[in-house]
Structures are given as structure tokens and as C-alpha cells.
Amino acid sequence: MEVCLADLHVHTALSPCAEAEMTPPAIVEVAAEQGVGLLGICDHNSAENAIAVAEAGAAAGVAVLCGIEVQTREDVHVLTFFEDAEALSRWQAEVYEGLPNVANDEARFGEQVVLDPRGVLKGRVTRLLLASTSMGIEDVACRVRELGGLVIPAHVDRPSFSLIRNLGFVPRRLCPDALEVSARLGASRAREMFPQLAGFQLVVSSDAHRLSEIRGYTAFRLERPTFSEVKLALASIGGRAAWPVG
């Protein structure tokens, strides 16, 4: 077993609220400098840069989980991760189908750029990604599990786009693999403030929208930094484990 520092919530320049500096090579370079061996790439309602970061990470020795931060119809953000490109692509299509057909206003919201592993511009997503899908949070969790993915409601402690703040509780049928807490609060303080978190595995992530925010806030004990090992660690199976460190 090895201990690996992880940041499971990092955006790229595809997210209109992220900085242009969030390119695949820059992200993995900073992660390596910070000792982060495992990244979760989750742009808003899109995965079109995730594979590029994974390819850049493979060259730099940084493992990458590819996913999407989905905004449900309840305005709750949920991190969803997949083991293979086929499942991710299927989920991407379903998320896009659930988004309103509204064009992105770059002057108001920012660019939504698609990049290759070297950070070279490939194109732009013209549909607005900063919007709620038509899928409810339980629908999202059910479908992601059907596709073999991981379900982690994001920044549950925040006053907006948060499971606890928006719903007040964790739905019984949700069965999340973990709940994410913001780095600004931390897991210990979050458990004190929100009794709804009792009994759930917590992870702490940066929700990085700029390079300076990337940090290893959660440690994983794994055989190797892969999707299947992360899934086992979040369930504390076979000596694997995950715990917040910052």
C-alpha cells in the first residue's frame, strides 16, 4: 500500500468561472510540485477537457480521475467520476441533453475552451455550462451508479450549490460514496457544524479555479492511484482508506 495525496475537485479553463491558466500541462505541473499524486478533474456540466488532463498527467506521473461536476435541478453540485472513457462519454451526452439550450455569453460568464494535453486550443463549448440540468440529485446518483461511477456531493458546507444548504439533509436513497467539504472549513469543523454528515466518508478538496489553489487536502491509502482503488478506499475495503489531512 502507498499513501497518496489527492485533490478531487479541480476545474480547467473549460469552466467559464476558471482562469485561462488552468490548462492540462499547467494543472499537472502544479499538482506534482505540491506533491499531489491524484487529481479529480470536474468541470461544470462537461468532461471535454478531462481526458486531456489525464493524458498530460500520465506523462508527468500524476494520476487523474475523469469526471463532471453536475448541477442538479435542485441547484446542488455533485462530483461524478468514471473509470473509462466510454462511460464518461455516455454520461456527458446525458448531462448535455439535460442542459437548457442557451448559448454561453462569454463577455458575462467567460470562455469555455477545449484544450489538448499540451494546452493547445481545440475549440469552444458554445452552450452555457453554468446552468442546472433537468435531473434531480437522486436521478443523477442512480444513473451514475448504473454507469459504474462515483457520486460525491460537492462542498456540502457552502451556502450555495450545496446539498446540506439547499436540501437540509442527505436523501436516504442517495447513498453517496463520500461527501466533499470545502478546504476553508475542514472536516473536523464541518462535522461539528453539520450533524447531517455523521456516518459519511468525508473528503476535502480545493475546488480549484486557479493554479494557486491546487493542494492535497485528502490522503488515500491505495495499492495504486486508480479509480477502482479510490472506490475501495472510500468504502474502507481491504486496508484501503481515505482521510482529510488539511
Disulfide bonds with the S-S distance in Angstrom:
none
